């Protein structure tokens, strides 16, 4: 390695006229070297840099296109959702109106049904009262009749003698005979 460094140092100190060598004067060689390096970099790096910039530009454009497509899709989905929301709200309003109307109809039907049932119950009550009144009147009549009959039988038994009893029977038999002749 020492030999290699010595070779470069020797080339740098050699005669400058007519020979090839390195110029170690930094002030004189730097602008030339820099311009050569920049020229080479620009010439060879221009294509690479352009490719990198084109790739970057394409990625940015693709991202923008994708974003626009996603935005359009999101706007379309939003419009679809708004349309569905309007439809659902309309249907809900219709159900609400129909529901209220159905509730009112059911309420009126229930009121009418209850009214009819109450009238029927009132009629049944009145019929039951009349029936019970008739039954009670019949029972009272039957008791009065039984008491009157028992009183009459008691009176007859105490007042009737055998002779009166026979005459009453004969009178009834002759009355039945007369009735039989009339009907025949």
HELIX and SHEET records of a PDB file:
HELIX    1   1 UNK A    2  UNK A   13  1                                  12    
HELIX    2   2 UNK A   26  UNK A  159  1                                 134    
HELIX    3   3 UNK A  162  UNK A  183  1                                  22    
END                                                                             
